[in-house]
Amino acid sequence: MSRKILRDLLSIEDARDLFKGIKVRTHAVSIPIESSSGRVLAEDIVSTLDVPGFDKSLRDGYAVRSEDVASAGDVPVKLKLAGFSPVGMPPQYGVGKMEAVEVATGGPIPDGADAVVMVEDTELNGDTVVVKTSVKAGQFLLFAGSDISEDERVLSKGLTLGAREIGVLAAIGMREVAVNTMKVGIISTGNELAMPGTDLQPGMVYDTNSYSLYAVAVGSGVDAVAYGIVRDDREAVGDAVDRAVRECDLVLTTGSTSAGPDDFMYDIIEKRGTVLAHGLNFKPGKPVILGLINEVPIVALPGHPTSCLTVFYEFIMPLIRRSLNAPKAKRQTINAVLGEDVMSGNRHELLAVRLENGEVFSASRSSAAITTLAYADGFIEIPADVPLVKKGMEVEVTLFDGAFK
C-alpha cells in the first residue's frame, strides 16, 4: 500500500468546528456516591426530607425559654434543671416555665425551648442552672429544614460533582446517584512498547500513552477501557479496533497515524468507516485522524506523549464534556512576560511553558518528550502566522491546574 502523505492539513479553527459536530452517545448509570467525584449529574436531585430533620443545638449548653432569661444580663437567673437531651436520641424532657434542659452540640431541642445558653455563660449548682446572660429567641439553634427543605431541588442536572455536592447527597440519604457517562476505549500501538512492570528489552520503551489517556479520560468524568498494547500488525490492530468499536462509545488509539511504512491506521479506519480528517495544522499534534466507524467516533492520536495529551486536552476533552451535557470548561488564564525569544513555525502552536517569578519560559523539550507537560504550568497559543515571539512581550498563559475542569 502506498503511504498516506499529510498534505492538506486542517487548521485548528476548522478542527475545533469539526469536533463540535461530532456526537458521542452517552448513558445514565447509577454509581455509589463515594465514586461520583468528577462525574456529571444525569438528573435533578430533589430532597425527600428536611435537613436537619429536627431543631438542634449549635452549642453545648442549656435549652431555655428566651423570655425566662431576658433579665439575665443584669442579674443572674436561676432555672430548674429538668434533664439532659443527648445527641442521637429524641428529647426525653420538655422545657417549662423557668426550666432548662442540658443539650450538646447537634442534640435535639426539647419542646418548649426556643434558644440555647452556652455552658460557659452558666453555673450548675445541684439541679439549679444559674444563667448569666440573656439570649434571643432562635439563638444557637438550627431549625428543622433550615438547611434543606423537603421537595427542594438541591443539585441540578449537568452539574459536575465534587466533595461539596457529594456531601449534600449524603445529607439527604442518597446511597447512589445517576450520572451521565460514556465508555472510552484506549488502544496503544507499536512494536517498541512494553508494559510498565516488565523487563525492558533493548530498543523498547514503556507504554505511557495508555496510562495517561486512561487517567485523563476518567478525570473527565467517563469510564475508560484499556485494550493494552497492540503490535504493528495490520490484522491485530484491525481486530482491536473492531472490538473497541463494538464495546465503546468513543475510541482513542495512539501511534500508526503518520506517513511511515507501519502507519496504517488511516487505512484501517477508511476501510471500516469514514475518515473525516487526517492531519492538523497544529503543533504538537499534526498526525491526527478523526473518523467514524458504525457511528462511533474514533480518534487516532500521535504516539508522542506530549502531542497525544495536548490533542486530548484541546479537542477530545471538550467533546466529552459537551456530550455529557456538562458546563463548558472555563480555562484559567494569567498574563505574564515572556522571558526568552520563542521560535515557532508555520503551524498553530500550543507551547507548553513554565512560570518563574512572573516570567514565562518554554517547557517544551519536543513532542516525544514524556516530561514536557509534567513540568509545565500551562501553555501559550501562537498563531500560524507568528514565527517569532520576542522576549519581553506580554503573553496570555492558560494554566493546566483547573484549566480543563
C-alpha positions as CSV (number, residue, x, y, z in Angstrom):
1,M,0.0,0.0,0.0
2,S,1.3,3.5,-0.8
3,R,1.9,5.9,2.0
4,K,-0.7,8.5,3.0
5,I,1.2,11.8,2.9
6,L,-0.2,14.6,5.1
7,R,-0.6,17.4,2.7
8,D,-4.0,19.0,3.2
9,L,-3.8,19.9,6.9
10,L,-6.8,21.1,8.8
11,S,-6.5,24.5,10.5
12,I,-7.0,24.5,14.3
13,E,-10.2,26.6,13.9
14,D,-11.6,24.1,11.3
15,A,-10.6,21.2,13.5
16,R,-12.4,22.7,16.5
17,D,-15.5,23.2,14.4
18,L,-15.3,19.6,13.1
19,F,-15.0,18.2,16.6
20,K,-18.0,20.3,17.7
21,G,-20.1,18.5,15.1
22,I,-19.2,15.1,16.4
23,K,-21.8,13.3,18.6
24,V,-20.9,10.7,21.1
25,R,-23.6,8.5,22.7
26,T,-23.9,8.6,26.4
27,H,-25.6,6.6,29.1
28,A,-27.0,7.3,32.5
29,V,-25.8,4.9,35.2
30,S,-26.2,4.7,39.0
31,I,-23.0,4.6,41.0
32,P,-22.1,4.9,44.7
33,I,-21.9,8.5,45.8
34,E,-18.3,8.0,47.0
35,S,-17.3,7.1,43.5
36,S,-19.1,10.0,41.8
37,S,-16.5,12.8,42.2
38,G,-15.9,14.4,38.8
39,R,-19.0,12.8,37.3
40,V,-21.8,14.7,35.6
41,L,-25.3,14.5,37.1
42,A,-27.9,12.9,34.8
43,E,-30.9,14.3,36.6
44,D,-32.0,16.9,39.1
45,I,-31.7,16.0,42.7
46,V,-34.7,16.7,44.9
47,S,-34.6,16.1,48.6
48,T,-37.2,13.8,50.1
49,L,-36.6,15.1,53.6
50,D,-35.8,18.1,55.7
51,V,-32.2,18.7,56.8
52,P,-31.9,18.8,59.7
53,G,-34.9,16.8,60.4
54,F,-35.3,18.4,63.9
55,D,-34.5,21.6,65.7
56,K,-30.9,21.1,67.0
57,S,-28.4,22.9,69.2
58,L,-25.4,24.7,67.8
59,R,-23.6,24.8,71.1
60,D,-23.1,22.8,74.3
61,G,-25.3,24.4,76.9
62,Y,-28.9,24.6,78.1
63,A,-32.1,24.8,76.1
64,V,-34.3,27.5,77.6
65,R,-37.2,29.8,77.0
66,S,-35.7,33.1,76.0
67,E,-38.3,35.1,77.9
68,D,-37.3,33.4,81.2
69,V,-33.7,34.7,80.9
70,A,-34.4,38.1,79.3
71,S,-33.1,39.9,82.5
72,A,-30.0,37.7,82.9
73,G,-27.7,40.3,81.6
74,D,-28.2,42.4,84.7
75,V,-29.0,39.8,87.4
76,P,-28.3,36.1,87.0
77,V,-31.4,34.0,86.6
78,K,-31.9,30.6,88.3
79,L,-33.6,27.9,86.3
80,K,-34.5,24.3,87.4
81,L,-32.6,21.6,85.5
82,A,-35.2,19.3,84.0
83,G,-32.9,16.8,82.4
84,F,-30.5,16.1,79.6
85,S,-31.2,15.8,75.8
86,P,-28.4,13.6,74.3
87,V,-27.2,13.6,70.7
88,G,-28.9,10.8,68.6
89,M,-32.0,10.4,70.7
90,P,-35.4,12.1,70.8
91,P,-35.8,14.6,73.7
92,Q,-36.9,12.9,76.9
93,Y,-37.9,16.1,78.6
94,G,-39.8,19.3,77.8
95,V,-38.9,22.8,78.9
96,G,-41.5,24.5,81.1
97,K,-41.5,28.0,82.7
98,M,-38.2,28.7,84.5
99,E,-36.8,25.3,83.4
100,A,-33.7,24.3,81.4
101,V,-32.6,21.1,79.7
102,E,-28.9,20.4,79.1
103,V,-28.1,19.9,75.4
104,A,-24.9,19.0,73.5
105,T,-23.9,20.4,70.1
106,G,-26.0,18.7,67.5
107,G,-28.5,17.4,70.0
108,P,-32.3,17.9,69.6
109,I,-34.1,20.8,71.2
110,P,-36.8,19.8,73.7
111,D,-40.4,21.1,73.2
112,G,-40.9,24.4,74.8
113,A,-37.4,25.8,74.4
114,D,-36.6,28.5,71.8
115,A,-32.9,29.2,72.5
116,V,-29.7,27.8,73.9
117,V,-27.5,29.4,76.5
118,M,-23.8,28.4,76.1
119,V,-22.4,26.4,79.0
120,E,-19.7,28.9,79.6
121,D,-22.4,31.5,80.4
122,T,-23.9,29.4,83.2
123,E,-23.1,27.7,86.5
124,L,-24.6,24.5,87.7
125,N,-25.4,24.2,91.4
126,G,-27.1,20.8,92.0
127,D,-30.3,20.9,90.0
128,T,-30.2,24.7,89.6
129,V,-28.8,26.3,86.4
130,V,-27.6,29.9,87.0
131,V,-27.8,31.8,83.7
132,K,-25.6,34.9,83.5
133,T,-26.5,36.2,80.1
134,S,-29.7,36.7,78.1
135,V,-30.3,35.1,74.7
136,K,-32.8,35.9,71.9
137,A,-35.3,33.5,70.5
138,G,-33.6,31.3,68.0
139,Q,-30.1,31.9,69.3
140,F,-27.7,29.0,68.8
141,L,-30.5,26.9,67.2
142,L,-30.6,25.3,63.8
143,F,-34.3,24.8,62.9
144,A,-35.6,21.8,61.1
145,G,-35.4,22.2,57.3
146,S,-33.4,25.4,57.6
147,D,-30.5,23.8,55.6
148,I,-32.5,21.7,53.1
149,S,-36.3,21.5,52.8
150,E,-38.3,18.5,51.7
151,D,-39.1,18.7,48.0
152,E,-36.3,21.3,47.4
153,R,-34.1,20.8,44.3
154,V,-30.6,20.8,45.8
155,L,-28.5,19.9,42.7
156,S,-29.2,20.4,39.0
157,K,-28.7,18.1,36.1
158,G,-25.4,18.7,34.3
159,L,-23.5,19.7,37.4
160,T,-20.1,18.2,37.9
161,L,-20.0,16.5,41.3
162,G,-17.3,17.3,43.8
163,A,-16.7,16.9,47.5
164,R,-19.3,19.5,48.5
165,E,-22.0,18.1,46.2
166,I,-21.3,14.6,47.4
167,G,-21.8,15.8,51.0
168,V,-25.2,17.1,50.0
169,L,-26.1,13.8,48.5
170,A,-25.1,12.0,51.7
171,A,-27.0,14.6,53.8
172,I,-30.3,13.7,52.1
173,G,-29.7,10.0,52.5
174,M,-28.7,9.1,48.9
175,R,-26.5,6.0,48.6
176,E,-26.3,6.0,44.8
177,V,-26.6,8.8,42.2
178,A,-27.4,8.7,38.4
179,V,-24.6,10.2,36.3
180,N,-24.0,10.6,32.6
181,T,-21.1,8.6,31.2
182,M,-19.7,7.0,28.1
183,K,-17.2,4.2,27.6
184,V,-13.9,5.3,26.1
185,G,-11.7,2.6,24.6
186,I,-8.0,3.1,24.5
187,I,-5.6,1.2,22.2
188,S,-1.9,1.7,22.2
189,T,0.0,0.5,19.1
190,G,3.7,-0.1,18.5
191,N,6.3,-2.8,18.3
192,E,8.6,-0.8,20.6
193,L,6.2,-0.7,23.5
194,A,6.5,-2.6,26.8
195,M,4.1,-2.8,29.7
196,P,5.3,-1.0,32.8
197,G,6.5,-3.5,35.4
198,T,8.0,-5.8,32.8
199,D,11.7,-6.1,31.9
200,L,12.6,-3.5,29.3
201,Q,14.4,-5.0,26.3
202,P,16.9,-3.1,24.1
203,G,15.2,-0.8,21.7
204,M,11.9,-0.9,23.7
205,V,10.2,1.9,25.7
206,Y,7.5,1.7,28.3
207,D,3.9,2.4,27.2
208,T,3.0,5.8,28.7
209,N,0.1,6.8,26.5
210,S,-2.4,4.1,27.6
211,Y,-1.9,5.1,31.2
212,S,-2.0,8.9,30.8
213,L,-5.0,8.7,28.5
214,Y,-6.8,6.4,30.9
215,A,-6.2,8.8,33.7
216,V,-7.3,11.9,31.8
217,A,-10.4,10.2,30.4
218,V,-11.5,9.1,33.9
219,G,-10.7,12.5,35.2
220,S,-13.1,13.9,32.5
221,G,-16.0,12.1,34.1
222,V,-16.3,9.0,32.0
223,D,-15.4,5.2,32.1
224,A,-12.3,4.1,30.3
225,V,-11.4,0.6,28.9
226,A,-7.7,-0.1,28.2
227,Y,-7.2,-2.7,25.5
228,G,-3.5,-2.8,26.1
229,I,-0.6,-2.8,23.6
230,V,-1.1,-4.0,20.0
231,R,1.9,-4.7,17.8
232,D,2.3,-3.1,14.4
233,D,0.3,-5.8,12.7
234,R,-2.5,-4.7,10.4
235,E,-4.8,-7.6,11.3
236,A,-4.1,-7.4,15.0
237,V,-4.8,-3.6,15.1
238,G,-7.9,-4.0,13.0
239,D,-9.2,-6.7,15.3
240,A,-8.6,-4.4,18.3
241,V,-10.4,-1.5,16.6
242,D,-13.3,-3.8,15.7
243,R,-13.7,-4.9,19.4
244,A,-13.4,-1.4,20.8
245,V,-16.0,0.0,18.4
246,R,-18.4,-2.8,19.4
247,E,-17.9,-2.2,23.1
248,C,-17.3,1.5,23.4
249,D,-18.9,4.9,22.6
250,L,-15.6,6.6,21.7
251,V,-12.3,5.0,20.7
252,L,-8.9,6.5,21.1
253,T,-5.8,5.0,19.5
254,T,-2.2,6.1,19.7
255,G,0.5,5.6,17.1
256,S,0.4,4.5,13.5
257,T,-1.0,7.8,12.3
258,S,1.8,9.5,10.3
259,A,3.3,8.6,6.9
260,G,5.7,5.8,7.8
261,P,5.6,2.2,6.4
262,D,3.9,1.0,9.6
263,D,1.4,3.9,9.8
264,F,-1.7,2.1,8.6
265,M,-4.4,3.4,11.0
266,Y,-5.8,5.7,8.3
267,D,-6.3,2.6,6.0
268,I,-7.9,0.6,8.9
269,I,-10.4,3.4,9.6
270,E,-11.1,4.2,6.0
271,K,-12.0,0.5,5.2
272,R,-14.3,0.2,8.1
273,G,-16.0,3.6,8.1
274,T,-15.3,7.2,7.2
275,V,-12.2,9.4,7.7
276,L,-13.3,12.9,8.4
277,A,-9.8,14.4,8.8
278,H,-6.2,13.3,8.6
279,G,-3.6,15.8,9.7
280,L,-3.9,19.1,11.7
281,N,-2.0,22.3,11.0
282,F,-1.3,22.3,14.7
283,K,1.7,21.8,16.9
284,P,2.2,19.5,18.7
285,G,-0.2,17.1,17.2
286,K,0.0,17.1,13.4
287,P,-0.7,13.4,12.6
288,V,-4.2,13.1,14.0
289,I,-7.0,11.1,12.3
290,L,-10.7,11.6,13.1
291,G,-13.2,9.1,11.8
292,L,-16.5,7.3,12.3
293,I,-17.0,3.6,12.3
294,N,-20.6,2.4,12.7
295,E,-21.4,5.9,14.1
296,V,-18.7,5.5,16.8
297,P,-16.1,8.3,16.7
298,I,-12.5,7.1,16.6
299,V,-9.6,9.5,17.1
300,A,-6.2,8.2,16.2
301,L,-3.6,10.2,18.2
302,P,0.1,10.7,17.7
303,G,2.4,8.3,19.5
304,H,4.5,11.1,21.0
305,P,3.2,11.6,24.6
306,T,3.1,15.4,24.6
307,S,1.3,15.5,21.2
308,C,-1.1,12.8,22.4
309,L,-2.2,14.6,25.6
310,T,-2.2,18.1,24.0
311,V,-4.7,16.9,21.4
312,F,-6.8,15.3,24.1
313,Y,-6.9,18.5,26.1
314,E,-7.7,20.7,23.1
315,F,-10.2,18.6,21.2
316,I,-11.3,15.4,23.0
317,M,-12.0,16.7,26.5
318,P,-14.4,19.4,25.2
319,L,-16.0,16.7,23.0
320,I,-16.6,14.5,26.1
321,R,-17.9,17.4,28.2
322,R,-20.3,18.6,25.5
323,S,-21.6,15.0,25.1
324,L,-22.2,14.7,28.8
325,N,-24.2,17.9,28.8
326,A,-21.7,19.3,31.3
327,P,-21.0,23.1,31.5
328,K,-18.4,24.4,29.1
329,A,-14.9,24.3,30.6
330,K,-13.7,27.6,32.0
331,R,-10.0,27.9,31.4
332,Q,-8.0,29.9,33.9
333,T,-5.6,32.4,32.3
334,I,-3.0,34.8,33.6
335,N,-0.9,37.4,31.8
336,A,2.9,37.2,32.1
337,V,6.0,38.4,30.3
338,L,8.0,36.2,28.0
339,G,11.4,35.6,29.4
340,E,13.0,34.4,26.2
341,D,12.6,34.5,22.4
342,V,10.4,31.7,21.2
343,M,10.7,30.5,17.6
344,S,7.5,28.9,16.3
345,G,6.9,27.8,12.7
346,N,4.1,27.8,10.1
347,R,1.7,25.7,12.3
348,H,-0.6,26.9,15.0
349,E,1.2,26.0,18.2
350,L,0.1,25.4,21.8
351,L,3.5,25.8,23.5
352,A,3.9,24.3,27.0
353,V,5.5,26.8,29.3
354,R,6.6,27.2,32.9
355,L,6.3,30.3,35.1
356,E,9.3,31.7,37.0
357,N,8.9,34.9,39.0
358,G,6.3,36.3,36.7
359,E,8.2,35.4,33.5
360,V,7.3,32.7,31.0
361,F,9.8,30.1,29.6
362,S,9.3,27.3,27.2
363,A,8.9,23.9,28.9
364,S,8.9,22.1,25.5
365,R,11.6,19.5,25.0
366,S,9.9,18.0,21.9
367,S,6.7,16.3,21.3
368,A,8.4,13.0,22.0
369,A,9.4,14.1,25.5
370,I,7.4,12.5,28.2
371,T,8.0,15.1,30.9
372,T,7.1,18.2,28.9
373,L,3.6,18.6,30.2
374,A,4.5,17.2,33.7
375,Y,7.0,20.1,34.2
376,A,4.8,22.8,32.6
377,D,2.5,25.2,34.3
378,G,0.4,25.9,31.2
379,F,0.6,26.9,27.6
380,I,0.6,29.9,25.3
381,E,-1.1,29.9,21.9
382,I,1.0,31.0,19.0
383,P,-0.9,31.6,15.7
384,A,0.5,30.0,12.5
385,D,1.4,33.4,11.0
386,V,3.6,34.4,14.0
387,P,7.0,32.7,13.5
388,L,8.7,34.5,16.4
389,V,7.5,35.8,19.8
390,K,10.1,38.0,21.3
391,K,11.4,38.2,24.9
392,G,9.6,40.9,26.9
393,M,6.3,40.5,25.2
394,E,3.2,40.1,27.3
395,V,1.5,36.7,26.7
396,E,-1.6,35.0,28.0
397,V,-0.9,31.7,29.8
398,T,-3.7,29.1,30.0
399,L,-3.0,27.2,33.3
400,F,-3.1,23.5,33.4
401,D,-4.3,23.3,37.1
402,G,-8.0,23.6,36.9
403,A,-7.8,24.8,33.2
404,F,-9.9,21.9,31.8
405,K,-12.2,21.1,34.7
